[in-house]
Amino acid sequence: RQLGDGFLGRTAEHGKIMVIDNLEHCADPYISPVIEEGLRSTVYIPLVSHGESVGVMCVSSHSPFKFSEDYVEFLSAIGAQIGVAVHNAHLYDRLKRAYEELRNAQEQVQRTEKLASLGKLAATIAHEINNPIASILTYTRLMMKLIGRNEFKPEKLQDISRYLGIMESETKRCGEIVKNLLAFSRQSDPS
């Protein structure tokens, strides 16, 4: 049914109370199912909030009934309260959706920040690991040259021992970097 169709639609459209004491004497295209239901009298009360129609309350009787002015005024007061409640429910729903959107946006920002931090961390770690690996490679090549020239003599043992010590400490340094990275990656999210 469109806004403005029938008594219900006109009440919603114009925000005016409609009282029908005897439905059998009405010319409304939508009234026959109401009569078939056994209803004889009805009043349509607009549910209004802040000057805007948010719905219609329909109070009906199975017997012809004369709705007094006081009764209609009472129903109108109830309709106004229901209108405010409906309006508040809509506001709550919009607030809830806005909160969800905000929460989703915050999660997206956090993911973006984590990815940016991860990129910086990866670059830093690559640099930190590259330095000790370059040292290890350099000293390995020195020792290979010594072996290649057959200069692996007892007098060179002190140099070789020093090279091996540097290689050991640089390897340990790489291990510490990796260990710290693994410990960092296992940290749980803050709650």
C-alpha positions as CSV (number, residue, x, y, z in Angstrom):
1,R,0.0,0.0,0.0
2,Q,1.3,3.5,-0.9
3,L,1.3,6.4,1.4
4,G,-2.1,8.1,1.1
5,D,-3.9,4.9,0.1
6,G,-7.0,4.1,2.3
7,F,-7.7,5.4,5.8
8,L,-4.4,4.0,7.1
9,G,-2.4,5.6,4.3
10,R,-4.1,9.0,4.6
11,T,-3.6,9.0,8.4
12,A,0.1,8.4,7.8
13,E,0.4,11.0,5.1
14,H,-1.5,13.8,6.7
15,G,-0.9,13.0,10.4
16,K,-4.6,13.5,11.3
17,I,-6.7,11.2,13.4
18,M,-9.4,9.3,11.6
19,V,-12.4,7.9,13.5
20,I,-14.8,5.5,11.8
21,D,-17.7,4.5,14.0
22,N,-19.2,2.1,11.5
23,L,-17.0,0.5,8.9
24,E,-19.9,-1.0,7.0
25,H,-20.9,2.5,5.8
26,C,-17.4,3.4,4.4
27,A,-16.3,3.6,0.8
28,D,-12.6,2.6,1.2
29,P,-11.1,0.1,-1.2
30,Y,-9.1,-1.5,1.6
31,I,-12.0,-1.9,4.1
32,S,-13.5,-5.2,3.0
33,P,-10.8,-7.4,4.6
34,V,-11.2,-5.5,7.8
35,I,-15.0,-6.1,7.7
36,E,-14.4,-9.8,6.9
37,E,-12.3,-10.0,10.0
38,G,-15.4,-8.9,11.9
39,L,-14.3,-5.4,12.9
40,R,-17.0,-2.7,12.9
41,S,-15.4,0.4,14.3
42,T,-11.9,1.7,14.2
43,V,-9.8,4.8,14.9
44,Y,-6.5,5.5,13.2
45,I,-4.0,7.4,15.3
46,P,-0.8,8.9,13.7
47,L,2.4,8.0,15.5
48,V,4.2,11.3,15.3
49,S,7.7,12.3,16.6
50,H,9.2,15.7,16.1
51,G,6.4,16.7,13.7
52,E,7.1,13.7,11.4
53,S,4.8,10.7,11.0
54,V,6.6,7.4,11.8
55,G,3.6,5.1,11.7
56,V,-0.1,4.6,12.5
57,M,-1.8,2.9,15.4
58,C,-5.2,1.3,14.6
59,V,-7.6,0.5,17.5
60,S,-10.7,-1.5,16.4
61,S,-13.8,-3.0,17.9
62,H,-15.9,-6.0,16.8
63,S,-19.1,-4.1,17.5
64,P,-20.1,-0.6,16.4
65,F,-18.5,1.7,18.9
66,K,-18.7,5.5,19.3
67,F,-15.2,6.7,20.2
68,S,-15.5,9.6,22.6
69,E,-13.4,12.7,22.4
70,D,-11.6,11.7,25.7
71,Y,-11.0,8.2,24.4
72,V,-9.5,9.5,21.2
73,E,-7.4,12.0,23.1
74,F,-6.1,9.2,25.4
75,L,-5.2,7.1,22.3
76,S,-3.6,10.1,20.8
77,A,-1.3,10.6,23.9
78,I,-0.4,6.9,23.7
79,G,0.3,7.3,19.9
80,A,2.6,10.2,20.7
81,Q,4.5,8.1,23.2
82,I,4.8,5.3,20.7
83,G,5.9,7.7,18.0
84,V,8.7,9.0,20.3
85,A,9.7,5.3,21.1
86,V,9.8,4.5,17.4
87,H,11.9,7.6,16.7
88,N,14.3,6.6,19.5
89,A,14.5,3.1,18.2
90,H,15.5,4.5,14.8
91,L,18.0,6.8,16.4
92,Y,19.5,3.8,18.4
93,D,19.7,1.8,15.2
94,R,21.5,4.5,13.3
95,L,23.8,5.1,16.3
96,K,24.5,1.3,16.4
97,R,25.3,1.3,12.7
98,A,27.5,4.4,13.0
99,Y,29.3,2.7,15.9
100,E,29.9,-0.5,13.8
101,E,31.2,1.6,10.9
102,L,33.5,3.5,13.2
103,R,34.7,0.2,14.8
104,N,35.4,-1.2,11.3
105,A,37.2,2.0,10.3
106,Q,39.4,1.8,13.4
107,E,40.2,-1.9,12.7
108,Q,41.2,-0.9,9.2
109,V,43.4,1.9,10.5
110,Q,45.0,-0.6,12.9
111,R,45.6,-3.1,10.1
112,T,47.1,-0.4,7.9
113,E,49.4,0.8,10.8
114,K,50.4,-2.8,11.5
115,L,51.3,-3.3,7.9
116,A,53.3,-0.1,7.8
117,S,55.1,-1.0,11.0
118,L,55.8,-4.4,9.6
119,G,57.3,-2.9,6.5
120,K,59.6,-0.7,8.6
121,L,60.5,-3.6,10.8
122,A,61.3,-5.8,7.9
123,A,63.6,-3.1,6.4
124,T,65.4,-2.6,9.8
125,I,65.8,-6.4,10.3
126,A,67.1,-6.9,6.8
127,H,69.7,-4.2,7.5
128,E,70.6,-5.6,10.9
129,I,71.0,-9.1,9.6
130,N,72.8,-8.0,6.4
131,N,75.7,-6.4,8.4
132,P,76.7,-9.5,10.3
133,I,76.2,-11.8,7.3
134,A,78.5,-9.5,5.3
135,S,81.2,-9.8,8.0
136,I,80.8,-13.6,8.1
137,L,81.1,-13.7,4.3
138,T,84.2,-11.5,4.3
139,Y,86.0,-13.6,6.9
140,T,85.0,-16.8,5.2
141,R,86.5,-15.6,2.0
142,L,89.7,-14.5,3.8
143,M,90.0,-18.0,5.3
144,M,89.4,-19.6,1.9
145,K,92.1,-17.4,0.3
146,L,94.5,-18.6,3.1
147,I,93.6,-22.2,2.3
148,G,93.8,-21.6,-1.4
149,R,97.3,-20.0,-1.1
150,N,98.3,-22.8,1.2
151,E,99.0,-20.2,3.9
152,F,97.2,-22.1,6.6
153,K,100.3,-22.3,8.6
154,P,100.7,-22.3,12.4
155,E,101.8,-18.7,12.5
156,K,98.5,-17.7,10.9
157,L,96.4,-19.7,13.5
158,Q,96.1,-16.5,15.6
159,D,94.5,-14.6,12.6
160,I,92.3,-17.6,11.8
161,S,91.2,-17.9,15.4
162,R,90.4,-14.2,15.4
163,Y,88.4,-14.6,12.2
164,L,86.5,-17.5,13.6
165,G,85.7,-15.6,16.8
166,I,84.3,-12.7,14.7
167,M,82.3,-15.1,12.6
168,E,80.9,-16.7,15.8
169,S,79.9,-13.4,17.4
170,E,78.3,-12.2,14.2
171,T,76.4,-15.5,13.8
172,K,75.2,-15.1,17.4
173,R,74.1,-11.6,16.6
174,C,72.0,-12.9,13.7
175,G,70.5,-15.5,16.0
176,E,69.6,-12.8,18.6
177,I,68.0,-10.7,16.0
178,V,65.9,-13.6,14.7
179,K,65.1,-14.7,18.3
180,N,63.9,-11.2,19.2
181,L,61.8,-11.0,16.0
182,L,60.1,-14.3,16.8
183,A,59.4,-13.1,20.4
184,F,57.9,-9.9,19.0
185,S,55.8,-11.8,16.5
186,R,54.3,-14.0,19.2
187,Q,53.1,-11.0,21.3
188,S,49.4,-11.1,21.8
189,D,47.1,-8.2,20.8
190,P,46.3,-5.8,23.6
191,S,42.8,-6.3,25.0
